[in-house]
Amino acid sequence: MKNLKSIALALVVVLSTLSVTAQTIKVDATKSLINWTGKKVTGQHEGTINLKDGALVFKGKKLVGGTFNVDMNSIVVTDLKAGQGKEKLEGHLKADDFFGTEKFATATLVFKKIVTKAPNFYTVTGDLTIKGITTPITFDLATTKNSAVTTFKVDRTKYDIKYGSGSFFDNLGDKAISDNFDLAVVMKF
C-alpha cells in the first residue's frame, strides 16, 4: 500500500511537470462577423467589414495568443440603401481621407498580452495596425468552445484618420465626426 501511494505521488509530480502544448485554432472567416459603428454630431452610420483570416492560440483551455487580418476593401455601409448615399459613403471610407484601402488593403491585430479575468474571459492587449500605423489596444474577450466575442472602441486619429475630427479641426459644427468608432466582433471556429 505504501509503494502504491509513492507511485501515485510520483505519477502526479511527473504529470504536473509535463507542459501542455499550444493549439492553434483557425477562425472561420466566412462565419465570423465584424460590425462597426461610426458616430457624428447628427447621427451615426453602421456597417460590416470582413475578417480575411485569423487564429486563436490555446494552451489547454487557456487563451495564450491570437492574430487576425481584416479585408479593408470589404467595408460596407448597412444603414443606407443604394441611391441614398451608400455608395458615396463606402467610397469615402475607402479613400485616403479614411482607410486608404487601395494602399492599405489589410488591417491586422496581434495579441501581445493576455490576462485571465475569469474562466473563458480575458483582457487582451494587442497591436492593431491600420494604414500601416501600429498602436496598442486593450479589450475584453470572451470565448466558448467554438466562438470568441468582443466589443471595443478604436480611436481613428491614432491611425492618421483625422477627417472631420473636432480634435484637429475647428468650426466643424454639425459636420464633426467622433474620433472613436465601435467594433462588435463575433469569431467562429
C-alpha positions in Angstrom: 0.0 0.0 0.0 2.9 2.4 0.9 4.5 1.6 -2.5 1.2 2.3 -4.3 1.0 5.7 -2.6 4.6 6.5 -3.6 4.0 5.5 -7.2 0.8 7.6 -7.3 2.6 10.6 -5.9 5.4 10.2 -8.3 2.9 10.0 -11.2 1.2 13.2 -10.1 4.5 15.0 -9.9 5.6 13.8 -13.4 2.2 14.7 -15.0 2.2 18.1 -13.4 5.6 18.9 -14.9 4.6 18.0 -18.4 3.8 21.1 -20.4 0.6 21.4 -22.4 1.4 22.2 -26.0 -0.3 25.2 -27.6 -3.1 24.5 -30.1 -3.8 27.0 -32.9 -7.4 27.2 -33.9 -8.2 28.9 -37.2 -11.2 31.2 -37.3 -13.8 30.6 -39.9 -13.8 33.9 -41.7 -17.0 33.1 -43.6 -19.0 32.6 -40.4 -17.4 35.4 -38.4 -18.8 38.9 -38.3 -17.4 42.4 -37.6 -19.9 45.2 -37.2 -18.8 48.8 -37.0 -20.5 52.0 -35.8 -19.2 55.5 -36.6 -20.8 58.4 -34.9 -21.2 62.0 -35.8 -23.0 65.0 -34.3 -26.1 64.4 -36.4 -26.3 60.7 -36.0 -24.3 57.6 -36.9 -23.6 55.1 -39.6 -23.3 51.3 -39.3 -21.8 48.6 -41.4 -19.7 45.5 -41.6 -16.2 44.5 -42.6 -14.9 41.1 -43.3 -12.3 39.1 -41.5 -9.7 37.8 -44.0 -8.2 35.2 -41.7 -7.2 34.6 -38.1 -6.4 32.2 -35.4 -6.6 31.9 -31.6 -3.9 30.0 -29.7 -4.9 28.0 -26.6 -2.8 26.1 -24.1 -5.2 23.6 -22.7 -8.4 25.7 -22.2 -6.5 29.0 -21.7 -6.1 31.6 -24.4 -2.5 32.5 -25.0 -2.4 34.2 -28.4 -4.1 35.4 -31.5 -3.6 37.0 -34.9 -6.1 38.4 -37.3 -6.2 40.1 -40.7 -9.2 42.2 -41.9 -10.0 42.9 -45.5 -10.4 46.7 -45.5 -11.8 46.7 -49.1 -14.8 44.7 -47.8 -16.2 47.7 -45.8 -19.9 48.0 -46.3 -22.4 50.6 -45.0 -25.6 48.8 -43.9 -27.8 51.6 -42.6 -28.1 53.3 -46.1 -29.6 51.8 -49.2 -28.4 52.2 -52.8 -29.1 55.6 -54.1 -29.3 57.1 -50.6 -25.6 57.9 -50.3 -24.5 54.3 -49.5 -22.0 54.1 -52.4 -20.7 57.6 -51.7 -20.0 56.8 -48.0 -18.4 53.5 -48.8 -16.2 55.1 -51.4 -15.2 57.8 -48.9 -14.4 55.3 -46.2 -12.1 53.5 -48.6 -10.5 56.8 -49.8 -7.3 58.2 -48.4 -9.3 60.6 -46.0 -10.2 57.5 -44.1 -8.7 54.0 -44.5 -6.9 54.3 -47.8 -7.7 50.8 -48.8 -6.0 50.9 -52.2 -2.6 51.2 -50.4 -3.6 49.6 -47.1 -5.9 46.7 -48.0 -5.3 44.8 -44.8 -5.6 45.8 -41.1 -4.0 43.4 -38.6 -4.3 42.6 -34.9 -1.7 40.6 -33.0 -2.3 39.7 -29.4 0.7 40.7 -27.2 -0.6 40.2 -23.6 -3.5 38.2 -22.3 -4.7 38.3 -18.7 -7.3 35.8 -17.5 -10.2 37.6 -15.7 -12.4 34.6 -15.2 -12.7 31.2 -16.9 -13.0 31.9 -20.7 -12.9 35.7 -20.1 -9.7 37.7 -20.8 -8.3 41.1 -21.1 -6.2 41.3 -24.2 -3.7 43.9 -25.2 -2.6 43.7 -28.8 -1.0 45.6 -31.6 -3.6 47.0 -34.0 -2.3 48.1 -37.4 -4.4 50.3 -39.6 -3.0 52.3 -42.6 0.5 51.0 -41.8 0.4 52.5 -38.3 0.6 50.2 -35.3 -0.8 51.2 -31.9 -1.6 49.1 -28.8 -5.2 48.5 -28.0 -6.8 46.7 -24.9 -10.2 45.0 -24.8 -12.1 42.2 -23.1 -12.7 38.9 -25.0 -15.0 36.0 -24.1 -14.5 32.6 -25.5 -16.7 29.5 -25.8 -16.0 26.1 -27.4 -16.5 27.4 -30.9 -16.5 31.2 -30.7 -14.9 34.4 -29.4 -16.7 37.6 -28.8 -15.6 41.2 -28.1 -16.6 44.8 -28.4 -14.2 47.7 -28.3 -13.6 51.3 -29.4 -10.8 52.4 -31.8 -9.5 56.0 -31.8 -9.1 56.5 -35.6 -6.9 59.6 -35.1 -4.1 57.3 -33.8 -4.0 55.9 -37.3 -3.8 59.3 -39.0 -7.5 59.3 -39.9 -8.4 62.8 -39.0 -11.1 63.7 -41.5 -13.9 65.6 -39.7 -12.3 65.3 -36.3 -13.1 68.0 -33.8 -9.8 67.2 -32.1 -7.9 68.5 -35.2 -10.2 70.9 -36.9 -12.2 73.9 -35.6 -15.6 75.1 -36.7 -16.9 71.8 -37.9 -20.3 72.3 -36.3 -22.7 69.5 -37.2 -20.1 68.0 -39.6 -17.9 66.8 -36.7 -17.3 63.0 -36.7 -16.3 61.2 -33.5 -12.7 60.2 -33.2 -13.8 56.7 -32.0 -15.6 54.0 -33.9 -17.0 50.9 -32.3 -16.4 47.4 -33.3 -18.5 44.4 -32.3 -16.8 41.1 -33.3 -18.0 37.5 -33.3 -15.4 35.0 -34.4 -16.5 31.5 -35.2 -14.2 28.5 -35.3 
